[in-house]
Amino acid sequence: MNDDDPGPDPEEAGLRVRLATLRLEHEDLDAAVTALESAPHPDQVRIARLKKRKLALRDEIVRIEDLLTPDIIA
């Protein structure tokens, strides 16, 4: 047993689960927007709300990715 290896970080594991969930939700919203836009009379207000939610998800995805990416000093 090596005491130098702290093992998996539970916080990092939680962030990775959250990231996967956010990516899935983002993909689902993308499919919903595409479906609504292809309707004969698309609901522009609903589409705009879904797009706004997609942007918020994307911002959170990027934030979490930044937390999970180690800083490399060159």
N, C-alpha and C positions, 0 to 999 in steps of 0.2 A: 504494500500500500504506500502510495506516494503522498506525503502531506503537503507537497508544493502545489499540487493540482487541486484547486478549490472545488472542482466539479461544476456541473451546470448551474447557471445563475437563474433562480426562479423568476426574477424580475424580467430577465431577457426572454425567457420562455413565454412569459405572459405577453410581452410586447410582440413576439413572433405570432402568437395565436391571434392577438388583436389585429395585427397587420394582415394576416390571412383573411380574417373576417371582413375587414374594410375593403380589401381587394375584391372579394366575392360580391359584397354589396355594390361596389362601384361597377362591376361587370353587369350585375342585375339591372342597375339603373340605366346603364348604357343600352341594354336590350329594350328596356321599357320606353326610353326616349325614341329609339329607332322605330318601335312599333307604333307609338303615338304619332310620330311624324309621318308615317306612311298611311295613316287613316284618312278617309275622304275629307273629314272636317276636323283637323287636329285642334285639340284644346291647347292654345298657345300659353295660357296662364299655367296650366299644369306642367307643360313641357319646360317652361322657364323655371318653375319650382324644382323640378327634378334635376335640371342642369345646375342650378345653384347648389343643390345637395351634393351632386357629383363633384363640383369644385371644392366644396368643404371637405368631402372625403379625400380627395386628391391631396389637399393641403395636409391633412392629418397623416395620410400615408407617407408623404415626403418627410414630415416631421419625425415619424417613427423610424423610417429608414435611416435618417440622419443619426438618431440615437443609437441604432444598432451597428452603424458603420464606424469602425475605430478610426480615430484621428491618426494620420500618418504624417510625420514630420520629415520632410525631405531635406 
